[in-house]
């Protein structure tokens, strides 16, 4: 009888452990769902309260300060590397800033005139592209008519109307877009120049700025805030720098491939590909669509070569650029990134897709940091709080 009681107790303890283990998993799932619900709530409130419009207007007013802060934030690691080489910080800031300005000058001097000329030539050749595509499509319609013994004239007329409308809209909108783009550059030139000056002075005392901000917090929070700031800076800075470098490599390799393919305005389309490449997973497809359309409108051989160029660049990016440069910077699961892209695209459009990954990564870092300090899951499940 005594043995039976002990056996029963052992069975009860085992069952209790199973129940506690299941409860712990459910609490963890609930914790994750609570974070997702909080993100959804904040996102919804931001949209409904038109907070982004207010933030955009506020940033437009203080844009020089914002530009200067971003520049100083990105260049500070280079200054620290030179400081590690026993270079005084003032001299390191001057050298890094001179290099930064030289790179900007080369980009503006080499790319902007060439891209402007290519856009001008491309606009002038739009009617020829439309006619070439019509002739190419006429051959396809004739082959389909002979093969299936069916009159495709209605389909042809509808497609011709669509192509002509597209060509007219494209030829009329591109100049307006170019004028708006140029006027935006001119109007923002003063702000950018002021931002360069402000960033230069911020770079001298960038560490002091961070410490000054932390000093505004309650004394008990300062150590944790400093640690969290270091984690956020390391992760987000690595991500931004990696994205900029990958974009540059994509632009160079895509420009070479599209030039060899014979596509008109290869620099413009390569630049568009590099910009859309900021968006994970979906970006390369967004950038490839106009290239393929224009390539096949020009000539089937050109279109096929453009497709090959896009595939080669994507293989290079997926197998070399991303693994070597980005690595696992964000440490996010692909499903998490895709859900974030869909969520942010729904609420904020293309801009939301661009900022989705760094925002989600920052939220994950903050949530992980808070859990490390107060052990939310451990407290709810009744386990001992982890040692800090």
ChimeraX attribute file (.defattr): number of C-alpha atoms within 10 A of each C-alpha:
attribute: neighborCount
match mode: 1-to-1
recipient: residues
	/A:1	6
	/A:2	7
	/A:3	8
	/A:4	9
	/A:5	10
	/A:6	11
	/A:7	12
	/A:8	12
	/A:9	12
	/A:10	12
	/A:11	12
	/A:12	12
	/A:13	12
	/A:14	12
	/A:15	12
	/A:16	12
	/A:17	12
	/A:18	12
	/A:19	12
	/A:20	14
	/A:21	13
	/A:22	12
	/A:23	14
	/A:24	18
	/A:25	14
	/A:26	13
	/A:27	17
	/A:28	17
	/A:29	13
	/A:30	13
	/A:31	15
	/A:32	13
	/A:33	12
	/A:34	12
	/A:35	15
	/A:36	12
	/A:37	12
	/A:38	12
	/A:39	15
	/A:40	15
	/A:41	12
	/A:42	12
	/A:43	16
	/A:44	13
	/A:45	12
	/A:46	15
	/A:47	14
	/A:48	11
	/A:49	10
	/A:50	11
	/A:51	13
	/A:52	13
	/A:53	12
	/A:54	11
	/A:55	11
	/A:56	12
	/A:57	12
	/A:58	11
	/A:59	14
	/A:60	14
	/A:61	12
	/A:62	13
	/A:63	18
	/A:64	22
	/A:65	21
	/A:66	18
	/A:67	21
	/A:68	24
	/A:69	21
	/A:70	15
	/A:71	20
	/A:72	25
	/A:73	17
	/A:74	17
	/A:75	20
	/A:76	19
	/A:77	13
	/A:78	15
	/A:79	25
	/A:80	16
	/A:81	12
	/A:82	17
	/A:83	16
	/A:84	11
	/A:85	10
	/A:86	10
	/A:87	14
	/A:88	13
	/A:89	17
	/A:90	14
	/A:91	14
	/A:92	22
	/A:93	25
	/A:94	15
	/A:95	14
	/A:96	18
	/A:97	21
	/A:98	12
	/A:99	12
	/A:100	13
	/A:101	12
	/A:102	12
	/A:103	12
	/A:104	11
	/A:105	12
	/A:106	11
	/A:107	11
	/A:108	12
	/A:109	11
	/A:110	10
	/A:111	14
	/A:112	14
	/A:113	11
	/A:114	14
	/A:115	17
	/A:116	15
	/A:117	12
	/A:118	17
	/A:119	21
	/A:120	14
	/A:121	13
	/A:122	18
	/A:123	17
	/A:124	12
	/A:125	14
	/A:126	18
	/A:127	15
	/A:128	12
	/A:129	19
	/A:130	20
	/A:131	16
	/A:132	17
	/A:133	21
	/A:134	18
	/A:135	12
	/A:136	16
	/A:137	16
	/A:138	13
	/A:139	11
	/A:140	11
	/A:141	18
	/A:142	14
	/A:143	12
	/A:144	14
	/A:145	14
	/A:146	10
	/A:147	9
	/A:148	9
	/A:149	10
	/A:150	10
	/A:151	13
	/A:152	13
	/A:153	12
	/A:154	9
	/A:155	11
	/A:156	15
	/A:157	11
	/A:158	10
	/A:159	14
	/A:160	17
	/A:161	12
	/A:162	12
	/A:163	16
	/A:164	15
	/A:165	12
	/A:166	13
	/A:167	17
	/A:168	14
	/A:169	11
	/A:170	13
	/A:171	17
	/A:172	12
	/A:173	12
	/A:174	15
	/A:175	14
	/A:176	11
	/A:177	11
	/A:178	14
	/A:179	12
	/A:180	12
	/A:181	12
	/A:182	12
	/A:183	12
	/A:184	11
	/A:185	13
	/A:186	12
	/A:187	11
	/A:188	15
	/A:189	12
	/A:190	12
	/A:191	21
	/A:192	19
	/A:193	14
	/A:194	17
	/A:195	23
	/A:196	22
	/A:197	15
	/A:198	19
	/A:199	24
	/A:200	21
	/A:201	16
	/A:202	22
	/A:203	27
	/A:204	19
	/A:205	14
	/A:206	17
	/A:207	12
	/A:208	12
	/A:209	13
	/A:210	12
	/A:211	12
	/A:212	11
	/A:213	12
	/A:214	18
	/A:215	14
	/A:216	10
	/A:217	12
	/A:218	10
	/A:219	9
	/A:220	8
	/A:221	12
	/A:222	16
	/A:223	13
	/A:224	14
	/A:225	17
	/A:226	16
	/A:227	11
	/A:228	16
	/A:229	14
	/A:230	11
	/A:231	16
	/A:232	18
	/A:233	14
	/A:234	13
	/A:235	18
	/A:236	18
	/A:237	18
	/A:238	17
	/A:239	21
	/A:240	16
	/A:241	15
	/A:242	19
	/A:243	20
	/A:244	15
	/A:245	16
	/A:246	22
	/A:247	21
	/A:248	15
	/A:249	17
	/A:250	24
	/A:251	24
	/A:252	16
	/A:253	18
	/A:254	25
	/A:255	23
	/A:256	15
	/A:257	22
	/A:258	26
	/A:259	17
	/A:260	14
	/A:261	20
	/A:262	17
	/A:263	24
	/A:264	20
	/A:265	21
	/A:266	23
	/A:267	24
	/A:268	21
	/A:269	23
	/A:270	26
	/A:271	21
	/A:272	18
	/A:273	26
	/A:274	25
	/A:275	19
	/A:276	21
	/A:277	23
	/A:278	20
	/A:279	22
	/A:280	16
	/A:281	13
	/A:282	14
	/A:283	18
	/A:284	21
	/A:285	14
	/A:286	15
	/A:287	20
	/A:288	19
	/A:289	13
	/A:290	13
	/A:291	23
	/A:292	20
	/A:293	13
	/A:294	20
	/A:295	25
	/A:296	21
	/A:297	22
	/A:298	23
	/A:299	17
	/A:300	15
	/A:301	13
	/A:302	21
	/A:303	22
	/A:304	15
	/A:305	21
	/A:306	27
	/A:307	20
	/A:308	15
	/A:309	21
	/A:310	25
	/A:311	14
	/A:312	15
	/A:313	20
	/A:314	16
	/A:315	12
	/A:316	15
	/A:317	20
	/A:318	12
	/A:319	11
	/A:320	14
	/A:321	21
	/A:322	16
	/A:323	12
	/A:324	13
	/A:325	17
	/A:326	18
	/A:327	13
	/A:328	13
	/A:329	17
	/A:330	19
	/A:331	11
	/A:332	13
	/A:333	9
	/A:334	11
	/A:335	9
	/A:336	12
	/A:337	20
	/A:338	17
	/A:339	12
	/A:340	19
	/A:341	24
	/A:342	15
	/A:343	18
	/A:344	22
	/A:345	17
	/A:346	12
	/A:347	17
	/A:348	18
	/A:349	13
	/A:350	16
	/A:351	12
	/A:352	19
	/A:353	25
	/A:354	21
	/A:355	17
	/A:356	24
	/A:357	24
	/A:358	18
	/A:359	15
	/A:360	18
	/A:361	21
	/A:362	18
	/A:363	15
	/A:364	16
	/A:365	18
	/A:366	16
	/A:367	13
	/A:368	12
	/A:369	17
	/A:370	14
	/A:371	14
	/A:372	16
	/A:373	13
	/A:374	13
	/A:375	18
	/A:376	16
	/A:377	19
	/A:378	17
	/A:379	12
	/A:380	13
	/A:381	16
	/A:382	11
	/A:383	11
	/A:384	9
	/A:385	14
	/A:386	12
	/A:387	7
	/A:388	7
